[in-house]
Amino acid sequence: MKSKKLFYIGCIITALNLLAVINGMYFFFGMVGFSFVEWFFFNICAPSTIIFITGFVLRKIWLMSAAVPLMLFYGVGGLFIFGWSGTALFSQVGHLLMSAAIIFTGVVIWSDRERLRAGLAGLVAGVLLFMLVFPFQQSFVTNRMDLVKKLQDPAFEEFIKNQGD
């Protein structure tokens, strides 16, 4: 990154996203008792964010960009699916932080035109990854109402119930 200011902003966004991932892992593994596979499919935001974090730490714009399609769908989309009360507020903070990571990635690509090609390649890779993961993730979540109920988010539960209609 050409600008130190932009780098420091990225450090803050990355650190906050890392804290959100750790908080989500604590909730899913510690409080709710999900297995790794259950966590992966129910908290797909965390693996998506981990891709972004890894890209930022390694300073690989293509890897940061590869996370964008996943974070866009699951992170920004989550703002409209999950409730805004109770434990869902923690999820919503994570979704907002993912949105900030998407904007940050766009600014980095735009501010350093030399990285545009790598950023676009990452976006294509991210879309392909999304196309691979999405059907399995959706099938897993919609077929596990017992786990949906454990999350205790009425808005999310209602959304999943309506998927079958």
C-alpha positions, -999 to +999 in steps of 0.1 A: +000+000+000+014+034-010-001+054+019+008+048+055-025+062+066-043+037+044-021+009+059-030+020+095-067+021+086-063-014+072-046-026+104-075-013+125-101-029+102-082-062+102-077-062+139-114-055+145-124-083+121-100-107+138-117-099+171-151-105+155-139-139+143-126-148+177-158-137+193-179-157+169-157-188+175-162-184+212-199-182+207-202-211+183-177-235+199-179-225+236-215-212+242-235-232+216-212-262+213-211-265+175-186-288+158-161-274+133-183-283+103-213-268+119-194-236+127-180-235+092-214-236+075-233-216+101-206-189+105-193-188+070-186-152+076-156-162+097-138-182+071-146-154+046-131-129+069-101-151+076-093-150+039-094-112+040-072-111+071-047-135+056-045-114+024-039-082+045-013-098+067+006-113+037+000-081+017-016-101-011-043-079-028-056-109-048-063-128-016-080-098+000-101-094-032-110-131-032-128-126+001-149-098-013-177-119-030-181-141+001-181-111+025-204-092+002-230-120+002-227-133+037-216-101+055-236-074+038-264-098+032-264-108+068-273-072+078-307-079+062-312-115+074-303-114+111-321-096+138-309-064+155-313-075+192-299-099+217-270-121+206-276-112+169-261-078+177-227-095+179-233-109+144-243-076+131-212-059+144-192-086+125-213-079+093-206-042+096-168-049+100-169-071+069-186-043+050-157-020+061-132-046+049-149-047+015-148-009+012-112-009+023-102-035-003-119-014-030-101+017-019-067-002-019-073-015-054-085+019-066-056+038-050-029+016-064-037+010-101-007-013-104-026-038-083-058-036-103-050-068-123-043-088-091-074-074-075-096-084-104-080-119-105-088-122-068-124-112-074-128-139-101-113-165-078-136-153-050-167-157-073-156-192-082-150-201-046-184-186-037-200-207-065-184-239-050-193-232-013-227-216-016-248-247-025-233-268+002-236-241+028-272-233+020-282-270+020-265-276+053-281-247+070-316-252+057-315-289+066-305-283+102-334-265+119-323-279+152-290-259+150-309-228+137-330-229+169-298-231+190-288-197+177-319-181+192-323-155+165-360-153+156-353-133+124-328-158+111-351-187+121-380-172+102-357-166+072-346-202+071-381-216+075-392-195+045-364-210+023-384-241+018-415-223+006 
